[in-house]
Amino acid sequence: MELKELKVLFDNGGLKTVTIKRAPLMNGYILIVKTVNKNVHVMTSQREESNTPRAFKTIDAAAANAQKIGFKKISIDFT
């Protein structure tokens, strides 16, 4: 899901948590959100193909995007 879609879902109470996860094959980090229905979605890139995960070079960049969605708390998974 793209940033805009995630923001709308968050604003409507549809998102529960966000996790920043290390993505070694992408040389960076990805954002994973969990909905209140326990579905899991990865933030996708607006510029790439529709299902391409968006890779962030730093944890700070991923956290800034989580904040843009509306989250006040995030978790980080280094596994």
Summary of the structure (lengths in Angstrom):
residues: 79
radius of gyration: 11.5
end to end distance: 22.6
largest distance: 33.1
contacts: 214
relative contact order: 0.27
helix: 29%
strand: 33%
